[in-house]
């Protein structure tokens, strides 16, 4: 039961922090061409109607270093959390035999 409470609390606070950041963080103004595109009615086709920007091309190619670092840090944190969820309940029984 403790496991479920801890994981639930972590998930709750991560979600709450994300929503708080989304609500409070400043948002840059959209460039005029994107603003004009956003105000147009939805096209019949859902495929991209404008070419990729340079940043999007680099991101798809995996050549944006700061983006790769962010995903690496996020992946490492998530990996540690997932491993801890299994290690915390699983490891103590192994060491309880040493105390006898």
C-alpha positions in Angstrom: 0.0 0.0 0.0 2.9 2.3 0.8 4.2 1.7 -2.7 0.9 2.8 -4.3 0.8 5.9 -2.1 4.3 7.0 -3.0 3.9 6.4 -6.7 0.6 8.2 -6.6 2.0 11.1 -4.8 4.9 11.4 -7.2 2.6 11.3 -10.2 0.2 13.8 -8.7 3.0 16.3 -7.9 4.6 15.9 -11.3 1.3 16.6 -13.0 0.5 19.5 -10.7 3.9 21.1 -11.2 3.6 20.7 -15.0 0.2 22.3 -15.1 1.4 25.1 -12.8 4.4 25.8 -15.1 2.1 25.7 -18.1 -0.2 28.2 -16.5 2.5 30.6 -15.1 5.3 30.4 -17.6 5.6 33.3 -20.1 4.7 32.3 -23.7 6.6 33.9 -26.6 4.5 35.6 -29.2 3.9 33.6 -32.4 5.5 34.8 -35.6 3.1 36.6 -37.9 3.0 33.8 -40.5 2.2 31.2 -37.9 -0.4 33.5 -36.3 -2.1 33.9 -39.7 -2.0 30.1 -40.3 -3.5 29.5 -36.9 -6.4 31.8 -37.5 -7.4 30.1 -40.8 -10.1 27.5 -40.8 -9.0 23.9 -40.6 -8.1 22.4 -44.0 -9.7 19.3 -45.3 -6.4 17.6 -45.0 -4.6 17.2 -41.7 -1.1 17.1 -43.3 1.4 19.8 -42.9 0.7 22.9 -45.1 4.0 24.7 -44.5 7.6 23.5 -44.8 9.6 22.6 -41.7 11.5 25.3 -40.0 15.3 25.0 -39.5 14.8 24.1 -35.8 12.3 21.4 -36.6 14.6 19.9 -39.3 17.4 19.8 -36.7 15.2 18.3 -34.1 13.9 15.6 -36.4 17.5 14.8 -37.4 18.6 14.6 -33.7 21.1 17.4 -34.0 19.8 19.8 -31.4 22.2 19.2 -28.5 20.2 21.0 -25.8 17.0 19.0 -26.8 18.9 15.7 -26.7 20.3 16.6 -23.2 16.9 17.5 -21.9 15.5 14.2 -23.1 18.5 12.3 -21.7 18.0 13.9 -18.2 14.3 13.2 -18.3 14.9 9.6 -19.3 17.5 9.1 -16.6 15.2 10.5 -13.9 12.3 8.3 -15.1 14.5 5.3 -15.2 15.7 5.8 -11.7 12.1 6.3 -10.5 10.9 3.1 -12.2 13.9 1.1 -10.9 13.3 2.4 -7.4 9.6 1.4 -7.6 10.8 -2.2 -8.0 14.0 -2.1 -5.9 12.4 -0.6 -2.7 10.0 -3.4 -2.2 12.3 -6.1 -3.7 15.7 -5.6 -2.1 14.9 -5.6 1.7 13.9 -9.3 1.8 17.3 -10.3 0.4 19.1 -8.4 3.2 16.8 -9.5 5.9 18.4 -13.0 5.8 21.8 -11.4 6.7 20.5 -10.2 10.1 19.6 -13.7 11.3 
